[in-house]
């Protein structure tokens, strides 16, 4: 199993969000080559601006492991995390973050490049075209 395999799982979650008329961002958290959390955006469903895919996945992974630190885990998310999510990723001390497409308006690399834990390794661009296409299709139907 590799980054593409797990990013495809995150894309499956993004597809679920798309079908639920949520912004199509999906996430999975992996520990020891096992998916321990799956999530997608739920901001509309829950009427909660903090219900981003990453936040939902972090909560589920913490519950799964029985602790707040995810320093042996990797987060796969289809779109670059926002500043809020990057802060949560930092507090959870995730070992790795792998994301698909950049978020040039609200992504953490532009707005808060030091938000992650100093030891967190970031890999970007995995299935970026597929992730970006899903976002484009979502916003095209909204306009």
BELMO-V813985 format. One record per helix or strand of 3 or more residues. SS is the DSSP state (2 for helix, 1 for strand). FROM is the first residue (numbers start at 1). TO is the last residue. Records with the same first field share a line. If there is no record, write none. Layout:
BEGIN
SS: FROM-TO, FROM-TO
END
This chain:
BEGIN
2: 3-19, 53-65, 83-92, 108-111, 128-142
1: 26-31, 34-40, 73-79, 96-101, 121-124
END
